[in-house]
Amino acid sequence: MDLEKIKELIDVLAASDLAEIELVEGEHRVRLVKRLCAEEGAGLSATPAAASVAPQAASEPDARAQASQPEYADAEAGEWVTAPLYGVVHLTPSPDAAAFVELGDLVLPGQTLCVIEAMKMFHEVKASRKGRVELILAAAGEEAEAGAALFQLKAAK
């Protein structure tokens, strides 16, 4: 079992409602368990954790996610909307359609900002709160790592 397959399993677990995934291939066995961790000022968020991996070791996406977050001096600049899993970014619902959102648009909670395609499945990335689109860091057709910043929303009144 290769590391890429393990990373895909981590992404699938993170994007799903499943609590754990176990895969056995020959003598290789990987079991991933989603743990809940409380964050300041936020509710609970799910983070996949490798519970047991034999005989290869898997790494969690946390380090990649932190490294992919742009560093801006203004801490109150807004909320980062990140990729829930690794995949190809689609900023439009279809090739000839208008973008889900444009720079400066006001978005509402639950509004689709983009779609991530992973393993021939499409996962909507939605706004968690009302805000104005301040930055669009994602480019159509580019691959995004799990946790990579895609948009920045600034609080709107």
VENTARA-V459814 format. One record per residue. N is the residue number from 1. RES is the residue in one letter. OMEGA is omega in radians with two decimals (* if undefined). D_CENTER is the distance of its C-alpha to the mean C-alpha in whole Angstrom. Layout:
N,RES,OMEGA,D_CENTER + N,RES,OMEGA,D_CENTER
//
This chain:
1,M,-3.08,24 + 2,D,-3.09,22 + 3,L,3.12,19 + 4,E,3.12,17 + 5,K,3.11,17 + 6,I,3.11,16 + 7,K,3.10,13 + 8,E,3.10,12 + 9,L,3.10,13 + 10,I,3.13,11 + 11,D,3.12,8 + 12,V,3.13,10 + 13,L,-3.12,11 + 14,A,-3.08,8 + 15,A,-3.06,8 + 16,S,3.07,11 + 17,D,-3.13,14 + 18,L,3.09,16 + 19,A,3.11,17 + 20,E,3.10,18 + 21,I,3.05,18 + 22,E,3.14,21 + 23,L,3.10,22 + 24,V,3.07,26 + 25,E,-3.10,27 + 26,G,3.14,30 + 27,E,3.11,31 + 28,H,3.13,27 + 29,R,3.09,25 + 30,V,3.09,22 + 31,R,3.14,21 + 32,L,3.14,17 + 33,V,3.12,17 + 34,K,3.08,15 + 35,R,3.10,16 + 36,L,3.11,16 + 37,C,-3.13,16 + 38,A,3.10,18 + 39,E,3.13,17 + 40,E,3.05,19 + 41,G,-3.13,19 + 42,A,3.06,17 + 43,G,3.10,17 + 44,L,3.08,15 + 45,S,-3.10,12 + 46,A,3.09,11 + 47,T,-3.13,11 + 48,P,3.11,12 + 49,A,3.10,15 + 50,A,-3.10,17 + 51,A,3.07,21 + 52,S,3.14,23 + 53,V,3.12,23 + 54,A,-0.09,26 + 55,P,-3.14,27 + 56,Q,3.11,24 + 57,A,3.09,22 + 58,A,3.10,18 + 59,S,3.13,16 + 60,E,-3.12,13 + 61,P,-3.06,10 + 62,D,-3.11,11 + 63,A,3.10,13 + 64,R,-3.09,11 + 65,A,-3.14,9 + 66,Q,-3.13,12 + 67,A,-3.09,14 + 68,S,3.13,11 + 69,Q,3.10,12 + 70,P,3.13,15 + 71,E,3.08,18 + 72,Y,-3.05,20 + 73,A,-3.07,23 + 74,D,-3.10,23 + 75,A,-3.13,21 + 76,E,-3.10,22 + 77,A,3.12,20 + 78,G,-3.10,17 + 79,E,3.08,14 + 80,W,3.01,11 + 81,V,-3.02,8 + 82,T,3.10,5 + 83,A,-3.13,3 + 84,P,-3.12,2 + 85,L,3.11,4 + 86,Y,3.09,7 + 87,G,-3.13,9 + 88,V,-3.10,11 + 89,V,3.03,11 + 90,H,-3.12,13 + 91,L,3.13,15 + 92,T,3.12,18 + 93,P,3.07,18 + 94,S,-3.06,21 + 95,P,-3.09,22 + 96,D,-3.11,25 + 97,A,3.08,23 + 98,A,3.14,23 + 99,A,3.07,19 + 100,F,3.11,17 + 101,V,3.08,18 + 102,E,3.09,20 + 103,L,3.13,20 + 104,G,3.13,22 + 105,D,3.01,21 + 106,L,-3.13,21 + 107,V,-3.14,19 + 108,L,3.11,19 + 109,P,3.13,17 + 110,G,-3.14,15 + 111,Q,-3.14,16 + 112,T,3.12,14 + 113,L,3.11,12 + 114,C,3.11,11 + 115,V,3.07,11 + 116,I,3.10,8 + 117,E,3.12,11 + 118,A,3.12,11 + 119,M,3.11,14 + 120,K,3.05,16 + 121,M,-3.11,14 + 122,F,-3.12,12 + 123,H,3.14,9 + 124,E,3.01,10 + 125,V,-3.03,8 + 126,K,3.08,11 + 127,A,3.13,12 + 128,S,3.14,13 + 129,R,3.09,16 + 130,K,3.13,19 + 131,G,3.11,19 + 132,R,-3.14,20 + 133,V,-3.11,18 + 134,E,-3.13,19 + 135,L,2.98,17 + 136,I,-3.09,15 + 137,L,-3.12,14 + 138,A,3.06,12 + 139,A,-3.12,15 + 140,A,3.08,16 + 141,G,3.12,16 + 142,E,3.07,14 + 143,E,3.10,12 + 144,A,3.07,8 + 145,E,3.04,7 + 146,A,3.14,4 + 147,G,-3.14,5 + 148,A,3.12,7 + 149,A,3.13,8 + 150,L,-3.09,9 + 151,F,2.95,11 + 152,Q,3.10,14 + 153,L,3.07,16 + 154,K,-3.11,19 + 155,A,3.11,21 + 156,A,-3.11,23 + 157,K,*,26
//
